[in-house]
């Protein structure tokens, strides 16, 4: 048995190390290892607690009568001198210590009964035992702002970078953190709200907002995306070692390959296919999908696990990635690099000649990728232009993959998932972070092949866990709400197409609408509007199906390097098959609802950050072209103006209502249109326009446009009024509209 400390030694160490007093910290400090020694330590700590020598709060110990360095306090009424005191929120017994709260300029206003999180320091020779500095007031989150600091005589002001913010913040001289004029800063509200500008305290200086890579940095801070790994997380990642075969199935002779974007930062899926030799399945195929075994490196309850759950997913920007896992894992040990052994979770799927999955088998294995390929490279090989890498892979690897995919397309056509075609923008930067070009990514059959095989694997994972009656997180996508569906129908009718009423909505009905628009000038509009009518997908332990994919059972299994949901599914499979001790833990199972909500919110946070970053890059790219004219299409109508999507870049800009014409426009939310009160001109979604770029603000991503033409003609101006002006009677326009309520159709 290791040397166990005495009770006096334990008391003294706990008193001297108030910041690290969990049982594992104590064991580490005294070099206690082994189960027997740990049981003895636990017994001693319980005795000390019973004797009153130490107190336990949650999993941490502290000297009895001594408060931890950071505590929750409850504010007491001010004393006769006006000084502010508090008591500990959690205190066992009588004689709670007296705590003097020292407030600073900018601290929130405090009153009796308020709770605060405070940093404590012991004092001697006073009528109180502690002094406290406010960290934050509980029950309210300090409002945060990211913006440009502008120096002034009294301190300065912050101009928010959020294009939706219209109010500056005042920063007193002693709360500027010595920020320089024009610097990007992060600040939080300081003090209660009063008349005039809100007061802020600068909490971080972020440098030149126009500097290289500042665009994504702004998004990271604005959306609160964690971008620094704690030391404990890095230590666990750095200690990870390559995996040996052990009890795993040896898949190293299987010619698996990875197919990713040319600029892929991680490789978490590999594929292989061959013709099925089972005589009972003529014309069938066998498809293997192997996925990085992240669960081996990220055990439940570890520091890595807690951080990955908090992040929820990796966030991708044109110039950087904020990964869910440290690069030691995401870019190396978990990534399925070419010609190296990597642990994997794999599924072997048997497809019939029409691409329907008729059987599957999961395994935990060790694989070795034959090649790291990219989409364009694979497509070129299939199209007759192989390179030195793909030439020897054509017959044994690539053609069988495409043969299996051809069968999958038959099954997909029968299933009729939502078939949206939305171009994905690609922003190319130079080494300094300046935008060189904005284009739309090519989309090949190689992309669709990988997507289809990943969908098959995700379905297999969900069905396997349902069969074994194991808890998991489903990927849920519910059907559109009646309100959104009606809005889509309005846009379709305004564009000259039909989405029938009175039927249970299925994806094939939406595909029919998209098919009507295909090849017309309304193609992109209908695809975009259909996408906007969809509900947001989310993660939940309850299975409500996936509407968009037209699938009853669906779970994410194929990207555990960048999505925590997939790691949960991997753990569920490990536990269900008894493949190790790193399967789904009881705590994982208990918290599935909470985890689902947490990672769904994180996904939306990342999407918003990525979208804002693209907007800012596009504004930076267009800032040198202010005054130029562009073609586009109206993509949104609001009472304050029109949103126009530019043809060349896909950027969205705003035409303010005041600049549309010299008349009042009535906004109709149902038809999403504006109607001129004098000319009767109707402006709606889908119309072709020509606009002039009036303003591009890279720091906010805002584009302001001037409307030059609608459907090839200049906006009509109202006729000059003759004689005295006679205002319309209230409701006159509404009555007129109700009478002639016809949505203009056009092709």
Helices and strands as residue ranges (DSSP letters): H 7-16, H 23-29, H 35-51, E 54-57, E 60-63, E 70-75, E 85-88, E 99-102, E 115-122, E 130-137, E 144-152, E 155-160, E 169-172, G 173-175, E 183-189, E 198-208, H 214-222, H 231-238, E 249-250, E 258-260, E 269-275, E 285-292, H 294-297, H 303-311, E 315-316, E 321-322, H 327-328, I 329-333, E 341-351, E 357-368, E 372-374, H 375-382, G 391-393, I 394-398, H 399-415, E 425-429, E 435-440, H 445-467, E 474-476, H 482-494, H 507-517, H 523-533, E 538-540, H 564-577, H 586-590, H 592-622, G 623-625, E 629-638, E 641-646, E 652-656, G 657-659, E 665-668, E 673-676, E 682-684, E 688-697, E 702-710, H 732-740
